[in-house]
């Protein structure tokens, strides 16, 4: 009888608990700036996803008879020093940013960040202290310098590892398309990308673990995984959505910075960092400013749009700011 009453209390308390509502979509649509930012993000992401199909040229197609060409019907954004179509390279560079951002976010921000944040906030005690001290250690380290060190020192080993897959039906083809570079960059970014997400989730779970529906679920005999992912996770989704929006912009910016420094995605596959670096020389800026302006404008638009969208999501999902 007591068990039945505990289960009933858990169901009733959880039903009354605050849950993410689709009503935020209506509030989000009412924000014109957020919608404009979302349109920019969708256009850039679709261009990257559909690059193999809709890009006018391949990312390595050269035309030495048509170098440094201005905008035209054949090349809407002109060509670079090797006669490569700038529009096509921007689209392929968008694909690079999407792959790195999605992989780093799924492995670092969501898998590690959300999982460790839930565990730390719910368990408390030694488990919480251990996870948070590790997070503090990562947070206190100079991220960019360590990413530079990691990617520079581990790259030969990663290349040797993936060389063993050359000739395989799928992995062999992916190796030729830069799989080792992608793996190295998103792996390094995931190593540091979980800290912020874990702290955000932990802080919310600390407040939720003493609520009636969580305590009733525990009294009913619910195991820790069920409490974490069935009772707590749905109630921190709002914060996760906002954090993901900001994280995508931050990860994209870091990937571009690493590539600009020469340790990210390596040629011939295009990246915004490589394109900005190639066009950033003083001679190029004076004679052909579009070589740097084109990728720089796309990058600025993408990062700015993520920030605007994140602010808007924070407004519509945070009940204290509506």
C-alpha positions in Angstrom: 0.0 0.0 0.0 2.8 2.4 0.9 4.6 1.6 -2.3 1.4 2.2 -4.4 1.0 5.6 -2.7 4.6 6.5 -3.3 4.2 5.7 -7.0 1.0 7.7 -7.2 2.7 10.6 -5.6 5.6 10.4 -8.0 3.3 10.5 -11.0 1.2 13.3 -9.7 4.2 15.4 -8.6 6.0 14.9 -11.9 2.9 15.9 -13.9 2.8 19.1 -12.0 6.5 19.8 -12.5 7.5 22.4 -15.0 8.2 20.9 -18.4 9.4 22.4 -21.7 6.5 23.6 -23.7 6.0 24.0 -27.4 4.6 27.4 -26.6 8.1 28.8 -26.7 8.1 28.3 -30.5 5.3 30.9 -30.8 7.2 33.3 -28.7 10.4 32.7 -30.7 8.6 33.3 -34.0 7.5 36.6 -32.7 11.1 37.8 -32.4 12.1 39.0 -35.8 15.8 39.3 -35.0 15.9 35.7 -33.8 14.1 34.6 -37.0 16.5 36.5 -39.2 19.5 34.9 -37.3 17.9 31.4 -37.7 17.5 32.0 -41.4 21.2 32.9 -41.7 22.2 29.8 -39.8 19.9 27.5 -41.8 21.2 28.9 -45.1 24.8 28.4 -44.2 24.2 24.9 -42.7 22.2 23.8 -45.7 24.9 25.1 -48.0 27.4 22.9 -46.2 25.2 19.8 -46.0 24.2 20.0 -49.6 27.7 21.1 -50.9 28.4 17.7 -52.7 25.1 18.2 -54.6 24.6 21.9 -55.2 28.2 23.3 -55.2 29.0 24.6 -58.7 32.5 23.1 -58.6 34.6 20.7 -56.5 36.6 22.3 -53.6 39.9 21.4 -55.4 38.9 22.2 -59.0 41.5 24.7 -60.4 41.5 26.9 -63.4 44.9 28.5 -63.8 43.7 30.6 -66.7 41.1 32.3 -64.6 42.9 33.2 -61.3 41.8 36.2 -59.1 38.7 36.6 -61.3 36.0 39.0 -60.1 32.4 38.1 -59.6 30.6 36.8 -62.7 27.8 34.5 -63.7 30.3 31.6 -63.9 31.9 32.5 -60.5 29.4 34.6 -58.4 32.1 35.3 -55.7 35.1 35.2 -58.0 38.1 32.9 -57.9 41.2 32.6 -55.7 44.9 32.5 -56.7 44.5 29.0 -58.1 41.4 29.7 -60.0 39.2 27.8 -57.5 35.6 29.0 -57.3 35.1 31.0 -54.0 31.4 30.2 -53.7 32.0 26.5 -53.9 34.9 26.7 -51.4 32.7 28.6 -49.0 30.0 25.9 -49.2 32.6 23.1 -48.6 34.1 25.1 -45.8 30.6 25.3 -44.2 30.5 21.5 -44.4 33.8 21.3 -42.4 32.4 23.6 -39.7 29.2 21.6 -39.5 31.0 18.3 -39.1 33.4 19.5 -36.5 30.7 21.4 -34.5 28.2 18.6 -34.5 30.8 15.9 -33.6 32.3 18.0 -30.8 28.9 19.0 -29.4 27.5 15.4 -29.4 30.5 13.8 -27.8 31.7 16.6 -25.5 28.8 19.0 -24.8 25.9 16.5 -24.7 27.3 13.0 -24.0 29.9 14.1 -21.4 28.6 17.5 -20.3 24.9 16.5 -19.7 25.8 13.1 -18.4 28.4 14.3 -15.9 26.3 17.3 -14.9 23.3 15.1 -14.1 25.4 12.7 -12.2 27.2 15.3 -10.2 24.1 17.3 -9.3 22.1 14.3 -8.3 24.7 12.2 -6.5 26.4 15.0 -4.6 29.1 14.2 -2.0 32.3 12.6 -3.3 31.0 12.0 -6.8 30.0 15.6 -7.2 33.3 16.8 -5.7 35.4 14.6 -8.0 33.6 15.6 -11.2 33.6 19.3 -10.3 37.3 19.3 -9.4 38.2 17.7 -12.7 36.0 20.4 -14.4 37.8 23.1 -12.5 41.2 21.7 -13.6 40.1 21.8 -17.2 38.5 25.2 -16.9 41.7 26.7 -15.3 43.9 25.5 -18.1 44.7 27.7 -21.1 42.4 26.1 -23.6 43.8 27.4 -26.9 47.4 26.7 -25.9 46.6 23.1 -24.8 44.6 22.6 -28.0 47.6 23.7 -30.0 49.9 21.4 -28.0 47.5 18.4 -28.3 46.8 18.7 -32.0 50.5 19.4 -32.9 51.9 16.5 -30.9 49.2 13.8 -31.5 48.7 14.5 -35.2 51.4 12.1 -36.4 50.0 9.2 -34.2 46.5 9.9 -35.5 47.7 9.9 -39.1 49.6 6.6 -38.5 46.5 5.1 -37.0 44.2 6.0 -39.8 46.8 5.0 -42.4 46.0 1.4 -41.4 42.5 1.8 -42.9 43.7 2.8 -46.3 42.2 0.5 -49.0 39.1 -0.2 -46.9 35.8 0.3 -48.7 34.5 3.2 -46.6 37.2 4.3 -44.2 39.8 4.4 -47.0 37.7 6.9 -48.9 37.0 9.0 -45.8 40.8 9.1 -45.1 41.3 10.7 -48.4 38.7 13.3 -47.5 40.4 14.4 -44.3 38.9 12.0 -41.7 42.1 12.1 -39.4 41.9 15.9 -39.3 38.3 15.9 -38.4 38.8 13.2 -35.7 41.7 15.0 -34.2 40.0 18.5 -34.0 36.6 17.4 -32.7 38.3 15.1 -30.2 40.5 17.9 -28.9 37.5 20.2 -28.7 35.4 17.6 -26.9 38.0 17.3 -24.3 37.3 20.8 -23.1 33.7 21.4 -24.4 32.0 19.4 -21.6 32.9 21.7 -18.7 30.5 24.5 -19.3 27.5 22.2 -20.1 28.2 20.1 -17.0 28.2 23.1 -14.7 25.0 24.5 -16.1 23.2 21.1 -15.8 24.6 20.4 -12.3 23.4 23.8 -11.0 19.8 23.1 -12.1 19.8 19.5 -10.9 20.9 20.6 -7.4 17.7 22.5 -7.2 15.5 19.8 -8.7 16.8 16.8 -6.8 14.9 17.8 -3.6 11.6 18.4 -5.4 8.6 16.3 -4.5 8.5 14.3 -7.8 12.1 13.3 -7.5 11.9 12.3 -3.9 8.6 10.4 -4.6 10.3 8.5 -7.5 13.2 7.6 -5.2 10.8 6.4 -2.5 9.0 4.3 -5.2 12.3 2.5 -5.8 13.3 4.1 -9.1 16.9 3.5 -9.9 19.4 6.2 -10.5 19.5 6.0 -14.3 15.7 6.3 -14.4 15.6 9.3 -12.1 18.4 11.0 -14.1 17.0 10.5 -17.6 13.3 10.2 -17.0 12.6 12.6 -14.3 15.5 15.2 -14.2 16.7 15.4 -17.8 13.3 16.6 -19.3 13.3 19.5 -16.8 16.7 20.8 -17.7 16.1 20.7 -21.5 15.4 24.4 -21.6 18.9 25.2 -20.3 20.5 22.6 -22.6 18.9 24.1 -25.7 20.2 27.6 -24.9 23.7 26.2 -24.0 23.8 24.2 -27.2 23.1 27.3 -29.3 25.9 29.2 -27.7 28.2 26.2 -27.8 27.8 25.7 -31.6 29.0 29.2 -32.2 31.9 28.8 -29.8 33.0 25.5 -31.2 32.8 26.8 -34.8 34.9 29.8 -33.8 37.6 27.7 -32.1 37.8 25.3 -35.0 38.3 28.2 -37.4 41.0 29.7 -35.1 42.9 26.4 -34.9 42.7 26.0 -38.7 43.9 29.6 -39.2 46.9 28.8 -36.9 47.7 25.9 -39.2 46.9 22.9 -37.0 43.3 22.3 -38.0 41.8 20.9 -41.2 44.6 20.6 -43.7 44.4 21.4 -47.4 43.2 20.5 -49.9 39.9 20.3 -48.1 38.7 23.9 -47.5 38.0 25.5 -44.1 37.2 29.0 -43.2 40.4 29.3 -41.3 42.5 28.2 -44.3 40.6 30.6 -46.6 41.0 33.5 -44.2 44.7 32.7 -43.7 45.4 32.5 -47.4 43.7 35.8 -48.0 45.1 37.7 -45.0 48.5 38.7 -46.5 49.1 42.4 -46.9 49.5 42.0 -50.6 46.3 40.1 -51.0 44.4 42.5 -48.9 45.5 45.4 -51.1 45.1 43.7 -54.4 42.3 41.1 -53.8 40.5 41.9 -50.5 37.6 39.6 -51.4 39.8 36.6 -50.8 39.6 37.3 -47.0 36.4 39.3 -46.9 34.2 36.5 -48.4 35.0 33.8 -45.8 35.3 36.4 -43.0 31.8 37.8 -43.6 30.3 34.3 -43.7 32.0 33.4 -40.4 31.0 36.7 -38.7 27.4 36.2 -39.9 27.3 32.7 -38.5 28.8 33.5 -35.1 26.7 36.6 -34.7 23.6 34.7 -35.6 24.3 32.1 -33.0 24.7 34.7 -30.4 21.4 36.5 -31.4 19.5 33.2 -31.5 21.0 32.1 -28.1 19.9 35.4 -26.5 16.4 35.0 -28.0 16.1 31.4 -26.8 17.2 32.5 -23.3 14.4 35.2 -23.3 11.6 32.8 -24.4 12.7 29.8 -22.3 13.5 31.6 -19.1 10.3 32.4 -17.2 11.9 35.3 -15.3 12.7 37.1 -18.6 9.4 36.8 -20.4 
